[in-house]
Amino acid sequence: MTIKIARRGMVPPFIVMDVLAAANERAAQGHAVYHLEVGQPSTPAPQGVIEAARRALDAERLGYTESLGTPVLRQRIARHCRDWYGVAVDPARIVVTTGSSGAFLLAFLAAFDTGDRVVLGAPGYPAYRNILTALGVEAVLLPVGANTRFQPTAALLDAFLEADGGRIDGLIIASPSNPTGTMLDRQALADIATLCRARGVRLVSDEIYHGITYGEAATSALELTDQAIVINSFSKYFSMTGWRLGWTVLPDDLVRPVECLTQNFHISPPALSQAAASAAFDCHDELRANVARYAVNRALLLELLPRAGFERIAPADGAFYLYAAVDHLTDDSHDFCRRMLAETGVAATPGTDFDPQRGHRFVRFSFAGATADMQAAAERLIAWRGR
């Protein structure tokens, strides 16, 4: 007799991780690989974080912490909110999580029931819809494009809700976004927050790329409402991907539900990462230098990628991604990326990871790596497309 497999595990893969595995396999065979597929800074954690971790290893037991995170770190995150956004956030509303991924899982479980409907822009981060689907929540895709800078607007959402005619329980936004790097300005975000409040829609704001912008600083939903779920991470700006630490600022009514969930799911976030993370907020000189390098990489690729045939690129205001149209080169971005890796060593992510309906016409390049790698990758692509 066949033993069943639960349907919740049959979600689509996170394709970028499949691309990373293929790229690593190529590298293991002795071939050159240029990692433009994964959003991982090539820099280590800030030196202050590493030193704090060493002190913690020497001095602390590193047992379980409080489920919501250590009081010291929650207070330091609250201070960060005040320093960056001018908002006084009660540390009691802050939950430290196992990466932003843990924050999304906890927030979705606490805010949405099976059968609820949550709107998210497409293209968008694939884990949103895949986590929601695994939880039995319907992920309702809202197609966005160049005419709205690949971001939802209040007008677009209002029209969509009227046309859809159904109940909408949540909305996920990301600014800067993955995969496009585009941002919502303050007024656009305020209009969305107002619409959600009027419609009784739970707003989830993904802010994990805050700090990585190339003009105006990103606006936080914290500046506009105390009803949004705001999620951030130590992975991107703070260059701490493998430390698996994030946080969420919750509306008051979700704090206890999330606490109960994380007690049972995770016990507590990683103790060593928490002990070191407070030091990250004192390392902005080092972190701003990382952002300056991303800006150089961005400018370099915006100059060179069009010479390789990637001429239509979303306006990347922040993060470290370029989302390029390839419909004039292929109708299958997945196969295109496979061939590109095999023939040039350049790893990139097919747009189908971010938009299952239209992503076959797009490719995402990450410029989080070393500038020399960006230069070499671009030169290989120019030579490849020139044949």
PyMOL commands that set and color helices and strands:
alter all, ss='L'
color gray80, all
select helices_A, chain A and resi 7-9+15-28+47-59+71-85+91-93+99-111+126-134+146-148+154-164+186-199+221-223+241-243+252-265+271-282+284-308+333-344+351-353+359-361+371-385
alter helices_A, ss='H'
color red, helices_A
select strands_A, chain A and resi 34-35+94-97+117-122+138-143+170-174+202-206+229-233+246-249+321-325+346-347+349-350+362-366
alter strands_A, ss='S'
color yellow, strands_A
deselect
rebuild
show_as cartoon
